[in-house]
């Protein structure tokens, strides 16, 4: 028997994003990560060259990714700063080339409204803002363009560390309340639920115990009713729990991803597309959302 769960997405589960249609009550979408940075968190700059980045995006689409999430600014506050003009120079031509060659949805990982506006005009369908609306114009961009907007739990300003180690009395409850506040702010600005997604921000201003609590309590975030992003791929909490360097975190990543998907997560961010697509499809089958490709074992 499949795992039966109430439909996790009550706010516009079916939506058109870019040139594709998604039903988040019937599928788990996979979002591949491709960065044009010299000091990327995971790939170390392998896709900094424009052509390499374009090829990586198109390869991810061929491997089954529904979305490619492109970025031009490294996440680490210790990395070399990247100005707005340089960020746009990195991501804008990448978006243009990908949408010219593929119908895969392009998401832009940016905290700047100016970059979001330019890339959506070029064809991006999602703005993945990990700063929790730090730029006050980000809601205006989503409202004016119709782009999907990811509302993320994050406390520090973009490119900054918190002044002290993060402290939470109830990390799941506090993150949930923060997301509910950002959701309310977006709705009051006029954004419809059909343009909004949520991300509780694993590892963003959180230590490993905090992030483990978020994974364990992921259904609290999906209960808000919006498609919820699972952004755990190769993150430090996986490495610290398993004592694994970044190249050896796939198994732990897939375990955490599966836990979040079974709790209602519906968009999975991934560095390893093939393995993540397989994990997502098997989760769909376990939840009764997908039939096996074939039935041969003990099938008579």
C-alpha positions as CSV (number, residue, x, y, z in Angstrom):
1,X,0.0,0.0,0.0
2,X,1.3,3.5,-0.8
3,X,1.8,6.0,2.0
4,X,-1.4,8.0,2.0
5,X,-1.1,11.7,3.0
6,X,-3.4,14.6,2.6
7,X,-2.5,16.7,-0.4
8,X,0.2,18.9,1.0
9,X,-0.4,21.8,-1.5
10,X,-3.7,23.6,-1.0
11,X,-2.7,26.9,-2.5
12,X,-2.6,26.6,-6.4
13,X,-1.1,23.1,-6.7
14,X,-1.4,23.3,-10.4
15,X,0.5,26.2,-12.0
16,X,2.2,27.2,-15.2
17,X,5.9,28.1,-14.6
18,X,7.9,29.2,-17.7
19,X,6.9,26.9,-20.5
20,X,6.0,23.9,-18.3
21,X,2.9,23.0,-16.2
22,X,3.3,21.5,-12.8
23,X,0.8,19.8,-10.5
24,X,2.6,19.7,-7.1
25,X,0.0,17.3,-5.7
26,X,0.9,14.7,-8.3
27,X,4.6,15.2,-8.8
28,X,8.0,15.9,-7.2
29,X,9.9,18.4,-9.3
30,X,13.7,18.4,-9.4
31,X,15.7,21.6,-9.5
32,X,19.3,21.2,-10.7
33,X,22.0,23.6,-9.4
34,X,24.3,25.4,-11.9
35,X,26.5,28.2,-10.6
36,X,28.6,30.7,-12.6
37,X,31.0,31.4,-9.8
38,X,34.7,30.8,-9.4
39,X,34.4,29.7,-5.8
40,X,31.1,27.7,-5.8
41,X,30.1,25.9,-2.6
42,X,30.1,22.5,-4.4
43,X,31.6,22.5,-7.9
44,X,34.6,24.8,-7.3
45,X,34.1,26.8,-10.4
46,X,33.6,24.0,-13.0
47,X,30.7,25.9,-14.6
48,X,32.0,29.4,-14.4
49,X,32.7,29.6,-18.1
50,X,29.4,30.5,-19.9
51,X,29.5,27.6,-22.4
52,X,30.2,25.1,-19.6
53,X,27.3,26.5,-17.6
54,X,24.9,26.3,-20.6
55,X,26.0,22.7,-21.3
56,X,25.5,21.8,-17.6
57,X,21.9,23.2,-17.7
58,X,21.0,21.4,-20.9
59,X,22.5,18.2,-19.6
60,X,20.5,18.5,-16.4
61,X,17.4,18.9,-18.4
62,X,18.2,15.8,-20.4
63,X,18.8,13.9,-17.2
64,X,15.3,14.7,-16.0
65,X,15.5,18.1,-14.2
66,X,12.4,20.1,-14.4
67,X,14.1,23.3,-13.3
68,X,17.7,24.6,-13.4
69,X,18.6,27.0,-10.6
70,X,21.4,29.4,-11.8
71,X,23.4,31.8,-9.7
72,X,26.3,34.2,-10.1
73,X,27.1,34.9,-6.4
74,X,28.7,32.3,-4.1
75,X,26.8,31.7,-1.0
76,X,29.6,31.8,1.5
77,X,30.1,35.3,3.1
78,X,33.9,34.5,3.0
79,X,33.9,34.4,-0.8
80,X,35.0,37.3,-2.9
81,X,32.2,40.0,-3.2
82,X,30.3,40.2,-6.4
83,X,28.6,43.4,-7.4
84,X,25.2,43.7,-9.0
85,X,26.5,44.5,-12.5
86,X,28.9,41.6,-12.4
87,X,26.2,39.2,-11.1
88,X,23.9,40.2,-14.0
89,X,26.7,39.8,-16.5
90,X,27.1,36.2,-15.2
91,X,23.5,35.0,-15.1
92,X,21.7,37.0,-17.8
93,X,23.5,35.4,-20.8
94,X,23.1,32.0,-19.2
95,X,19.4,32.5,-18.9
96,X,19.1,33.7,-22.4
97,X,21.0,30.7,-23.8
98,X,19.2,28.1,-21.8
99,X,15.7,29.3,-22.7
100,X,16.8,29.5,-26.3
101,X,17.7,25.8,-26.4
102,X,15.3,24.2,-23.9
103,X,11.9,24.5,-22.3
104,X,13.3,23.6,-18.9
105,X,12.3,26.2,-16.3
106,X,15.0,28.6,-15.3
107,X,15.2,29.7,-11.7
108,X,17.6,32.5,-10.7
109,X,19.3,32.3,-7.3
110,X,19.6,36.0,-6.4
111,X,18.9,38.4,-3.6
112,X,18.9,41.5,-5.8
113,X,15.7,42.8,-7.3
114,X,17.5,44.4,-10.2
115,X,19.1,41.0,-11.2
116,X,15.7,39.3,-10.8
117,X,14.0,41.8,-13.0
118,X,16.5,41.5,-15.8
119,X,16.6,37.7,-15.8
120,X,12.9,37.2,-15.6
121,X,12.6,39.5,-18.7
122,X,15.1,37.2,-20.3
123,X,12.9,34.1,-19.7
124,X,13.5,33.0,-16.1
125,X,10.4,31.7,-14.4
126,X,11.4,31.5,-10.7
127,X,13.3,34.0,-8.4
128,X,15.0,32.0,-5.7
129,X,15.6,34.7,-3.1
130,X,17.5,33.2,-0.2
131,X,17.6,36.5,1.7
132,X,14.0,36.5,3.0
133,X,13.0,39.6,1.0
134,X,16.0,41.6,2.2
135,X,15.6,43.7,-1.0
136,X,12.4,45.6,-0.5
137,X,11.8,45.8,-4.3
138,X,11.7,42.0,-4.7
139,X,8.0,41.7,-4.1
140,X,7.4,44.4,-6.7
141,X,9.5,42.5,-9.3
142,X,7.4,39.4,-8.7
143,X,4.2,41.4,-8.9
144,X,5.1,43.1,-12.1
145,X,6.5,40.1,-13.9
146,X,4.4,37.2,-12.7
147,X,7.5,35.2,-11.8
148,X,7.4,32.6,-9.1
149,X,9.0,33.8,-5.9
150,X,10.7,31.5,-3.3
151,X,10.2,32.9,0.3
152,X,13.0,31.6,2.4
153,X,13.8,31.6,6.1
154,X,17.1,33.6,6.5
155,X,18.2,36.0,9.2
156,X,21.5,37.4,8.1
157,X,21.8,40.0,5.4
158,X,23.1,38.7,2.0
159,X,26.8,38.1,2.1
160,X,27.0,38.5,5.9
161,X,27.4,36.2,8.9
162,X,25.2,36.6,12.0
163,X,26.9,38.6,14.7
164,X,26.7,35.5,17.0
165,X,26.0,31.8,16.6
166,X,22.2,31.2,15.8
167,X,20.0,30.6,18.8
168,X,16.4,29.3,18.7
169,X,14.1,28.3,21.5
170,X,12.0,26.3,19.1
171,X,13.6,26.3,15.7
172,X,10.7,24.6,13.8
173,X,8.1,26.9,15.3
174,X,10.2,30.1,14.8
175,X,11.0,29.2,11.2
176,X,7.4,28.4,10.5
177,X,6.3,31.8,12.0
178,X,8.9,33.6,9.9
179,X,7.7,32.0,6.7
180,X,4.1,32.7,7.7
181,X,5.1,36.4,8.2
182,X,6.8,36.5,4.8
183,X,3.8,34.8,3.2
184,X,1.5,37.4,4.7
185,X,3.7,40.2,3.5
186,X,3.7,38.9,0.0
187,X,-0.1,38.4,0.0
188,X,-0.6,42.0,1.4
189,X,1.6,43.3,-1.5
190,X,-0.9,41.7,-3.9
191,X,1.0,38.5,-4.9
192,X,-1.3,35.5,-5.4
193,X,-0.5,32.2,-3.8
194,X,0.0,30.8,-7.3
195,X,3.3,32.7,-7.5
196,X,4.7,31.7,-4.2
197,X,6.9,28.8,-2.9
198,X,8.4,28.3,0.5
199,X,11.9,27.3,1.7
200,X,12.7,26.8,5.5
201,X,16.3,27.4,4.7
202,X,18.3,24.4,6.0
203,X,21.7,25.5,7.2
204,X,20.9,29.2,6.5
205,X,21.8,30.8,9.9
206,X,21.3,27.4,11.5
207,X,23.6,24.8,13.0
208,X,23.4,21.1,12.3
209,X,21.0,20.3,15.2
210,X,18.7,23.1,14.0
211,X,18.7,21.7,10.4
212,X,18.1,18.2,11.6
213,X,15.0,19.5,13.5
214,X,13.8,21.2,10.3
215,X,14.1,17.9,8.4
216,X,12.3,16.0,11.1
217,X,9.5,18.7,11.3
218,X,9.2,19.4,7.6
219,X,5.5,18.7,7.6
220,X,5.0,21.8,9.7
221,X,6.2,23.9,6.8
222,X,4.3,22.0,4.1
223,X,1.2,22.5,6.2
224,X,1.3,26.2,5.2
225,X,-0.2,24.9,2.0
226,X,2.4,26.1,-0.6
227,X,4.9,24.1,-2.7
228,X,7.9,23.7,-0.4
229,X,11.5,23.6,-1.6
230,X,13.8,20.8,-0.3
231,X,17.2,22.5,-0.3
232,X,19.5,20.0,1.5
233,X,21.8,18.9,-1.3
234,X,25.4,18.3,0.0
235,X,25.0,20.9,2.8
236,X,27.2,21.0,5.8
237,X,24.7,19.4,8.2
238,X,25.0,16.2,6.0
239,X,28.8,16.4,6.3
240,X,28.8,16.9,10.0
241,X,26.3,14.2,10.8
242,X,28.2,11.6,8.6
243,X,31.7,13.0,8.8
244,X,31.8,13.2,5.0
245,X,33.5,15.8,2.7
246,X,31.3,17.4,0.0
247,X,32.1,14.8,-2.7
248,X,30.9,12.0,-0.4
249,X,27.5,13.4,0.8
250,X,25.2,12.0,-1.9
251,X,23.8,9.1,0.2
252,X,23.1,11.4,3.2
253,X,21.6,14.0,0.9
254,X,19.2,11.5,-0.6
255,X,18.2,10.3,2.8
256,X,17.4,13.8,4.0
257,X,15.6,14.6,0.7
258,X,13.4,11.5,1.0
259,X,12.4,12.4,4.5
260,X,11.4,15.9,3.4
261,X,9.5,14.6,0.3
262,X,7.5,12.1,2.3
263,X,6.6,15.0,4.6
264,X,5.2,17.0,1.6
265,X,8.2,18.7,0.0
266,X,7.6,19.0,-3.7
267,X,10.6,20.8,-5.3
268,X,14.0,19.2,-4.7
269,X,17.2,21.2,-5.3
270,X,20.0,18.9,-6.4
271,X,23.6,18.8,-7.5
272,X,23.4,15.1,-8.6
273,X,20.4,15.2,-11.0
274,X,20.3,11.5,-12.0
275,X,20.3,10.1,-8.4
276,X,17.9,12.8,-7.2
277,X,15.4,12.1,-10.1
278,X,15.5,8.4,-9.2
279,X,14.9,9.2,-5.5
280,X,12.0,11.6,-6.3
281,X,10.4,9.1,-8.7
282,X,10.6,6.3,-6.1
283,X,9.1,8.6,-3.5
284,X,6.2,9.3,-5.9
285,X,5.6,5.6,-6.3
286,X,5.7,5.0,-2.6
287,X,3.1,7.8,-2.2
288,X,0.9,6.3,-4.9
289,X,1.6,9.2,-7.3
290,X,3.4,7.1,-10.0
291,X,3.1,3.6,-11.4
292,X,6.1,1.3,-11.9
293,X,7.6,1.5,-15.4
294,X,7.3,-2.2,-15.7
295,X,6.0,-5.1,-13.6
296,X,8.0,-8.3,-14.0
297,X,9.2,-9.5,-10.6
298,X,6.8,-12.2,-9.3
299,X,4.2,-10.9,-11.8
300,X,3.3,-14.3,-13.2
